[in-house]
Amino acid sequence: MSLVRQQSQMSSFSVHSSVDVGRHLFILHLHVEVLKIINVVWCQFRNFRCK
């Protein structure tokens, strides 16, 4: 009885951890995209200011 309960807890934990990993990867990808956009905008602004 306790063994079945432990297995169900482990499976639910693995599902939650995979969701958390997906969320972390999504947030990380979002940060990278935002940094790329900021970098492009900053380079254009700097070039415009230098001219």
mmCIF file of the N, C-alpha and C atoms, coordinates in Angstrom:
data_MODEL
# 
_entry.id   MODEL 
# 
loop_
_atom_site.group_PDB 
_atom_site.id 
_atom_site.type_symbol 
_atom_site.label_atom_id 
_atom_site.label_alt_id 
_atom_site.label_comp_id 
_atom_site.label_asym_id 
_atom_site.label_entity_id 
_atom_site.label_seq_id 
_atom_site.pdbx_PDB_ins_code 
_atom_site.Cartn_x 
_atom_site.Cartn_y 
_atom_site.Cartn_z 
_atom_site.occupancy 
_atom_site.B_iso_or_equiv 
_atom_site.pdbx_formal_charge 
_atom_site.auth_seq_id 
_atom_site.auth_comp_id 
_atom_site.auth_asym_id 
_atom_site.auth_atom_id 
_atom_site.pdbx_PDB_model_num 
ATOM 1   N N  . MET A 1 1  ? 0.835  -1.211 0.000   1.00 0.00 ? 1  MET A N  1 
ATOM 2   C CA . MET A 1 1  ? 0.000  0.000  0.000   1.00 0.00 ? 1  MET A CA 1 
ATOM 3   C C  . MET A 1 1  ? 0.865  1.254  0.000   1.00 0.00 ? 1  MET A C  1 
ATOM 4   N N  . SER A 1 2  ? 1.845  1.285  0.895   1.00 0.00 ? 2  SER A N  1 
ATOM 5   C CA . SER A 1 2  ? 2.703  2.472  0.970   1.00 0.00 ? 2  SER A CA 1 
ATOM 6   C C  . SER A 1 2  ? 3.566  2.585  -0.287  1.00 0.00 ? 2  SER A C  1 
ATOM 7   N N  . LEU A 1 3  ? 3.962  1.437  -0.874  1.00 0.00 ? 3  LEU A N  1 
ATOM 8   C CA . LEU A 1 3  ? 4.799  1.460  -2.079  1.00 0.00 ? 3  LEU A CA 1 
ATOM 9   C C  . LEU A 1 3  ? 4.043  2.120  -3.236  1.00 0.00 ? 3  LEU A C  1 
ATOM 10  N N  . VAL A 1 4  ? 2.768  1.782  -3.402  1.00 0.00 ? 4  VAL A N  1 
ATOM 11  C CA . VAL A 1 4  ? 1.955  2.384  -4.473  1.00 0.00 ? 4  VAL A CA 1 
ATOM 12  C C  . VAL A 1 4  ? 1.839  3.886  -4.250  1.00 0.00 ? 4  VAL A C  1 
ATOM 13  N N  . ARG A 1 5  ? 1.626  4.278  -2.998  1.00 0.00 ? 5  ARG A N  1 
ATOM 14  C CA . ARG A 1 5  ? 1.488  5.705  -2.692  1.00 0.00 ? 5  ARG A CA 1 
ATOM 15  C C  . ARG A 1 5  ? 2.788  6.438  -3.018  1.00 0.00 ? 5  ARG A C  1 
ATOM 16  N N  . GLN A 1 6  ? 3.938  5.844  -2.687  1.00 0.00 ? 6  GLN A N  1 
ATOM 17  C CA . GLN A 1 6  ? 5.222  6.477  -2.981  1.00 0.00 ? 6  GLN A CA 1 
ATOM 18  C C  . GLN A 1 6  ? 5.421  6.620  -4.489  1.00 0.00 ? 6  GLN A C  1 
ATOM 19  N N  . GLN A 1 7  ? 5.044  5.591  -5.253  1.00 0.00 ? 7  GLN A N  1 
ATOM 20  C CA . GLN A 1 7  ? 5.208  5.657  -6.706  1.00 0.00 ? 7  GLN A CA 1 
ATOM 21  C C  . GLN A 1 7  ? 4.336  6.766  -7.292  1.00 0.00 ? 7  GLN A C  1 
ATOM 22  N N  . SER A 1 8  ? 3.113  6.912  -6.804  1.00 0.00 ? 8  SER A N  1 
ATOM 23  C CA . SER A 1 8  ? 2.230  7.954  -7.332  1.00 0.00 ? 8  SER A CA 1 
ATOM 24  C C  . SER A 1 8  ? 2.795  9.331  -6.980  1.00 0.00 ? 8  SER A C  1 
ATOM 25  N N  . GLN A 1 9  ? 3.367  9.480  -5.787  1.00 0.00 ? 9  GLN A N  1 
ATOM 26  C CA . GLN A 1 9  ? 3.981  10.754 -5.420  1.00 0.00 ? 9  GLN A CA 1 
ATOM 27  C C  . GLN A 1 9  ? 5.171  11.054 -6.323  1.00 0.00 ? 9  GLN A C  1 
ATOM 28  N N  . MET A 1 10 ? 5.988  10.031 -6.617  1.00 0.00 ? 10 MET A N  1 
ATOM 29  C CA . MET A 1 10 ? 7.152  10.242 -7.482  1.00 0.00 ? 10 MET A CA 1 
ATOM 30  C C  . MET A 1 10 ? 6.712  10.654 -8.882  1.00 0.00 ? 10 MET A C  1 
ATOM 31  N N  . SER A 1 11 ? 5.677  10.002 -9.434  1.00 0.00 ? 11 SER A N  1 
ATOM 32  C CA . SER A 1 11 ? 5.236  10.336 -10.792 1.00 0.00 ? 11 SER A CA 1 
ATOM 33  C C  . SER A 1 11 ? 4.685  11.758 -10.827 1.00 0.00 ? 11 SER A C  1 
ATOM 34  N N  . SER A 1 12 ? 3.919  12.162 -9.816  1.00 0.00 ? 12 SER A N  1 
ATOM 35  C CA . SER A 1 12 ? 3.381  13.519 -9.803  1.00 0.00 ? 12 SER A CA 1 
ATOM 36  C C  . SER A 1 12 ? 4.518  14.524 -9.637  1.00 0.00 ? 12 SER A C  1 
ATOM 37  N N  . PHE A 1 13 ? 5.533  14.182 -8.849  1.00 0.00 ? 13 PHE A N  1 
ATOM 38  C CA . PHE A 1 13 ? 6.678  15.079 -8.672  1.00 0.00 ? 13 PHE A CA 1 
ATOM 39  C C  . PHE A 1 13 ? 7.437  15.245 -9.986  1.00 0.00 ? 13 PHE A C  1 
ATOM 40  N N  . SER A 1 14 ? 7.617  14.150 -10.735 1.00 0.00 ? 14 SER A N  1 
ATOM 41  C CA . SER A 1 14 ? 8.348  14.244 -12.003 1.00 0.00 ? 14 SER A CA 1 
ATOM 42  C C  . SER A 1 14 ? 7.569  15.117 -12.990 1.00 0.00 ? 14 SER A C  1 
ATOM 43  N N  . VAL A 1 15 ? 6.253  15.021 -12.989 1.00 0.00 ? 15 VAL A N  1 
ATOM 44  C CA . VAL A 1 15 ? 5.441  15.862 -13.878 1.00 0.00 ? 15 VAL A CA 1 
ATOM 45  C C  . VAL A 1 15 ? 5.613  17.324 -13.492 1.00 0.00 ? 15 VAL A C  1 
ATOM 46  N N  . HIS A 1 16 ? 5.543  17.614 -12.190 1.00 0.00 ? 16 HIS A N  1 
ATOM 47  C CA . HIS A 1 16 ? 5.698  19.001 -11.746 1.00 0.00 ? 16 HIS A CA 1 
ATOM 48  C C  . HIS A 1 16 ? 7.086  19.530 -12.089 1.00 0.00 ? 16 HIS A C  1 
ATOM 49  N N  . SER A 1 17 ? 8.122  18.708 -11.898 1.00 0.00 ? 17 SER A N  1 
ATOM 50  C CA . SER A 1 17 ? 9.484  19.184 -12.165 1.00 0.00 ? 17 SER A CA 1 
ATOM 51  C C  . SER A 1 17 ? 9.669  19.446 -13.658 1.00 0.00 ? 17 SER A C  1 
ATOM 52  N N  . SER A 1 18 ? 9.086  18.603 -14.526 1.00 0.00 ? 18 SER A N  1 
ATOM 53  C CA . SER A 1 18 ? 9.228  18.825 -15.965 1.00 0.00 ? 18 SER A CA 1 
ATOM 54  C C  . SER A 1 18 ? 8.509  20.109 -16.368 1.00 0.00 ? 18 SER A C  1 
ATOM 55  N N  . VAL A 1 19 ? 7.373  20.395 -15.752 1.00 0.00 ? 19 VAL A N  1 
ATOM 56  C CA . VAL A 1 19 ? 6.663  21.647 -16.042 1.00 0.00 ? 19 VAL A CA 1 
ATOM 57  C C  . VAL A 1 19 ? 7.516  22.826 -15.595 1.00 0.00 ? 19 VAL A C  1 
ATOM 58  N N  . ASP A 1 20 ? 8.136  22.720 -14.412 1.00 0.00 ? 20 ASP A N  1 
ATOM 59  C CA . ASP A 1 20 ? 8.994  23.802 -13.924 1.00 0.00 ? 20 ASP A CA 1 
ATOM 60  C C  . ASP A 1 20 ? 10.180 24.009 -14.854 1.00 0.00 ? 20 ASP A C  1 
ATOM 61  N N  . VAL A 1 21 ? 10.779 22.922 -15.339 1.00 0.00 ? 21 VAL A N  1 
ATOM 62  C CA . VAL A 1 21 ? 11.916 23.037 -16.259 1.00 0.00 ? 21 VAL A CA 1 
ATOM 63  C C  . VAL A 1 21 ? 11.475 23.726 -17.540 1.00 0.00 ? 21 VAL A C  1 
ATOM 64  N N  . GLY A 1 22 ? 10.317 23.356 -18.062 1.00 0.00 ? 22 GLY A N  1 
ATOM 65  C CA . GLY A 1 22 ? 9.804  24.000 -19.266 1.00 0.00 ? 22 GLY A CA 1 
ATOM 66  C C  . GLY A 1 22 ? 9.569  25.482 -19.041 1.00 0.00 ? 22 GLY A C  1 
ATOM 67  N N  . ARG A 1 23 ? 9.038  25.822 -17.868 1.00 0.00 ? 23 ARG A N  1 
ATOM 68  C CA . ARG A 1 23 ? 8.787  27.232 -17.553 1.00 0.00 ? 23 ARG A CA 1 
ATOM 69  C C  . ARG A 1 23 ? 10.104 27.992 -17.456 1.00 0.00 ? 23 ARG A C  1 
ATOM 70  N N  . HIS A 1 24 ? 11.100 27.389 -16.799 1.00 0.00 ? 24 HIS A N  1 
ATOM 71  C CA . HIS A 1 24 ? 12.408 28.049 -16.683 1.00 0.00 ? 24 HIS A CA 1 
ATOM 72  C C  . HIS A 1 24 ? 13.039 28.249 -18.058 1.00 0.00 ? 24 HIS A C  1 
ATOM 73  N N  . LEU A 1 25 ? 12.953 27.233 -18.922 1.00 0.00 ? 25 LEU A N  1 
ATOM 74  C CA . LEU A 1 25 ? 13.521 27.362 -20.269 1.00 0.00 ? 25 LEU A CA 1 
ATOM 75  C C  . LEU A 1 25 ? 12.799 28.451 -21.045 1.00 0.00 ? 25 LEU A C  1 
ATOM 76  N N  . PHE A 1 26 ? 11.480 28.534 -20.892 1.00 0.00 ? 26 PHE A N  1 
ATOM 77  C CA . PHE A 1 26 ? 10.705 29.560 -21.594 1.00 0.00 ? 26 PHE A CA 1 
ATOM 78  C C  . PHE A 1 26 ? 11.119 30.952 -21.124 1.00 0.00 ? 26 PHE A C  1 
ATOM 79  N N  . ILE A 1 27 ? 11.252 31.128 -19.794 1.00 0.00 ? 27 ILE A N  1 
ATOM 80  C CA . ILE A 1 27 ? 11.651 32.431 -19.253 1.00 0.00 ? 27 ILE A CA 1 
ATOM 81  C C  . ILE A 1 27 ? 13.063 32.770 -19.704 1.00 0.00 ? 27 ILE A C  1 
ATOM 82  N N  . LEU A 1 28 ? 13.953 31.773 -19.709 1.00 0.00 ? 28 LEU A N  1 
ATOM 83  C CA . LEU A 1 28 ? 15.331 32.007 -20.148 1.00 0.00 ? 28 LEU A CA 1 
ATOM 84  C C  . LEU A 1 28 ? 15.342 32.433 -21.610 1.00 0.00 ? 28 LEU A C  1 
ATOM 85  N N  . HIS A 1 29 ? 14.571 31.749 -22.456 1.00 0.00 ? 29 HIS A N  1 
ATOM 86  C CA . HIS A 1 29 ? 14.494 32.094 -23.883 1.00 0.00 ? 29 HIS A CA 1 
ATOM 87  C C  . HIS A 1 29 ? 13.931 33.506 -24.050 1.00 0.00 ? 29 HIS A C  1 
ATOM 88  N N  . LEU A 1 30 ? 12.933 33.849 -23.229 1.00 0.00 ? 30 LEU A N  1 
ATOM 89  C CA . LEU A 1 30 ? 12.336 35.180 -23.285 1.00 0.00 ? 30 LEU A CA 1 
ATOM 90  C C  . LEU A 1 30 ? 13.376 36.238 -22.934 1.00 0.00 ? 30 LEU A C  1 
ATOM 91  N N  . HIS A 1 31 ? 14.167 35.992 -21.896 1.00 0.00 ? 31 HIS A N  1 
ATOM 92  C CA . HIS A 1 31 ? 15.210 36.950 -21.512 1.00 0.00 ? 31 HIS A CA 1 
ATOM 93  C C  . HIS A 1 31 ? 16.230 37.122 -22.624 1.00 0.00 ? 31 HIS A C  1 
ATOM 94  N N  . VAL A 1 32 ? 16.621 36.023 -23.279 1.00 0.00 ? 32 VAL A N  1 
ATOM 95  C CA . VAL A 1 32 ? 17.592 36.113 -24.377 1.00 0.00 ? 32 VAL A CA 1 
ATOM 96  C C  . VAL A 1 32 ? 17.022 36.951 -25.514 1.00 0.00 ? 32 VAL A C  1 
ATOM 97  N N  . GLU A 1 33 ? 15.759 36.731 -25.861 1.00 0.00 ? 33 GLU A N  1 
ATOM 98  C CA . GLU A 1 33 ? 15.132 37.500 -26.940 1.00 0.00 ? 33 GLU A CA 1 
ATOM 99  C C  . GLU A 1 33 ? 15.066 38.979 -26.579 1.00 0.00 ? 33 GLU A C  1 
ATOM 100 N N  . VAL A 1 34 ? 14.701 39.283 -25.332 1.00 0.00 ? 34 VAL A N  1 
ATOM 101 C CA . VAL A 1 34 ? 14.622 40.684 -24.897 1.00 0.00 ? 34 VAL A CA 1 
ATOM 102 C C  . VAL A 1 34 ? 16.000 41.327 -24.957 1.00 0.00 ? 34 VAL A C  1 
ATOM 103 N N  . LEU A 1 35 ? 17.034 40.598 -24.529 1.00 0.00 ? 35 LEU A N  1 
ATOM 104 C CA . LEU A 1 35 ? 18.393 41.145 -24.590 1.00 0.00 ? 35 LEU A CA 1 
ATOM 105 C C  . LEU A 1 35 ? 18.812 41.401 -26.030 1.00 0.00 ? 35 LEU A C  1 
ATOM 106 N N  . LYS A 1 36 ? 18.438 40.508 -26.951 1.00 0.00 ? 36 LYS A N  1 
ATOM 107 C CA . LYS A 1 36 ? 18.765 40.719 -28.371 1.00 0.00 ? 36 LYS A CA 1 
ATOM 108 C C  . LYS A 1 36 ? 18.107 42.000 -28.881 1.00 0.00 ? 36 LYS A C  1 
ATOM 109 N N  . ILE A 1 37 ? 16.830 42.179 -28.555 1.00 0.00 ? 37 ILE A N  1 
ATOM 110 C CA . ILE A 1 37 ? 16.100 43.366 -29.017 1.00 0.00 ? 37 ILE A CA 1 
ATOM 111 C C  . ILE A 1 37 ? 16.731 44.625 -28.427 1.00 0.00 ? 37 ILE A C  1 
ATOM 112 N N  . ILE A 1 38 ? 17.050 44.600 -27.132 1.00 0.00 ? 38 ILE A N  1 
ATOM 113 C CA . ILE A 1 38 ? 17.675 45.761 -26.491 1.00 0.00 ? 38 ILE A CA 1 
ATOM 114 C C  . ILE A 1 38 ? 19.019 46.047 -27.144 1.00 0.00 ? 38 ILE A C  1 
ATOM 115 N N  . ASN A 1 39 ? 19.780 45.011 -27.454 1.00 0.00 ? 39 ASN A N  1 
ATOM 116 C CA . ASN A 1 39 ? 21.092 45.193 -28.078 1.00 0.00 ? 39 ASN A CA 1 
ATOM 117 C C  . ASN A 1 39 ? 20.945 45.851 -29.446 1.00 0.00 ? 39 ASN A C  1 
ATOM 118 N N  . VAL A 1 40 ? 19.998 45.379 -30.253 1.00 0.00 ? 40 VAL A N  1 
ATOM 119 C CA . VAL A 1 40 ? 19.788 45.952 -31.592 1.00 0.00 ? 40 VAL A CA 1 
ATOM 120 C C  . VAL A 1 40 ? 19.349 47.407 -31.476 1.00 0.00 ? 40 VAL A C  1 
ATOM 121 N N  . VAL A 1 41 ? 18.399 47.675 -30.598 1.00 0.00 ? 41 VAL A N  1 
ATOM 122 C CA . VAL A 1 41 ? 17.903 49.047 -30.431 1.00 0.00 ? 41 VAL A CA 1 
ATOM 123 C C  . VAL A 1 41 ? 19.021 49.949 -29.935 1.00 0.00 ? 41 VAL A C  1 
ATOM 124 N N  . TRP A 1 42 ? 19.824 49.461 -28.982 1.00 0.00 ? 42 TRP A N  1 
ATOM 125 C CA . TRP A 1 42 ? 20.907 50.276 -28.438 1.00 0.00 ? 42 TRP A CA 1 
ATOM 126 C C  . TRP A 1 42 ? 21.953 50.568 -29.509 1.00 0.00 ? 42 TRP A C  1 
ATOM 127 N N  . CYS A 1 43 ? 22.281 49.575 -30.349 1.00 0.00 ? 43 CYS A N  1 
ATOM 128 C CA . CYS A 1 43 ? 23.256 49.799 -31.421 1.00 0.00 ? 43 CYS A CA 1 
ATOM 129 C C  . CYS A 1 43 ? 22.725 50.823 -32.417 1.00 0.00 ? 43 CYS A C  1 
ATOM 130 N N  . GLN A 1 44 ? 21.469 50.728 -32.790 1.00 0.00 ? 44 GLN A N  1 
ATOM 131 C CA . GLN A 1 44 ? 20.888 51.691 -33.725 1.00 0.00 ? 44 GLN A CA 1 
ATOM 132 C C  . GLN A 1 44 ? 20.867 53.084 -33.104 1.00 0.00 ? 44 GLN A C  1 
ATOM 133 N N  . PHE A 1 45 ? 20.523 53.181 -31.841 1.00 0.00 ? 45 PHE A N  1 
ATOM 134 C CA . PHE A 1 45 ? 20.482 54.471 -31.155 1.00 0.00 ? 45 PHE A CA 1 
ATOM 135 C C  . PHE A 1 45 ? 21.876 55.087 -31.085 1.00 0.00 ? 45 PHE A C  1 
ATOM 136 N N  . ARG A 1 46 ? 22.877 54.246 -30.801 1.00 0.00 ? 46 ARG A N  1 
ATOM 137 C CA . ARG A 1 46 ? 24.248 54.736 -30.702 1.00 0.00 ? 46 ARG A CA 1 
ATOM 138 C C  . ARG A 1 46 ? 24.747 55.203 -32.069 1.00 0.00 ? 46 ARG A C  1 
ATOM 139 N N  . ASN A 1 47 ? 24.455 54.440 -33.117 1.00 0.00 ? 47 ASN A N  1 
ATOM 140 C CA . ASN A 1 47 ? 24.865 54.836 -34.463 1.00 0.00 ? 47 ASN A CA 1 
ATOM 141 C C  . ASN A 1 47 ? 24.171 56.127 -34.881 1.00 0.00 ? 47 ASN A C  1 
ATOM 142 N N  . PHE A 1 48 ? 22.911 56.264 -34.544 1.00 0.00 ? 48 PHE A N  1 
ATOM 143 C CA . PHE A 1 48 ? 22.161 57.472 -34.885 1.00 0.00 ? 48 PHE A CA 1 
ATOM 144 C C  . PHE A 1 48 ? 22.738 58.679 -34.142 1.00 0.00 ? 48 PHE A C  1 
ATOM 145 N N  . ARG A 1 49 ? 23.124 58.471 -32.895 1.00 0.00 ? 49 ARG A N  1 
ATOM 146 C CA . ARG A 1 49 ? 23.660 59.565 -32.097 1.00 0.00 ? 49 ARG A CA 1 
ATOM 147 C C  . ARG A 1 49 ? 25.039 59.967 -32.606 1.00 0.00 ? 49 ARG A C  1 
ATOM 148 N N  . CYS A 1 50 ? 25.828 58.987 -33.058 1.00 0.00 ? 50 CYS A N  1 
ATOM 149 C CA . CYS A 1 50 ? 27.176 59.299 -33.550 1.00 0.00 ? 50 CYS A CA 1 
ATOM 150 C C  . CYS A 1 50 ? 27.105 60.105 -34.850 1.00 0.00 ? 50 CYS A C  1 
ATOM 151 N N  . LYS A 1 51 ? 26.100 59.850 -35.691 1.00 0.00 ? 51 LYS A N  1 
ATOM 152 C CA . LYS A 1 51 ? 25.965 60.597 -36.947 1.00 0.00 ? 51 LYS A CA 1 
ATOM 153 C C  . LYS A 1 51 ? 25.505 62.002 -36.610 1.00 0.00 ? 51 LYS A C  1 
# 
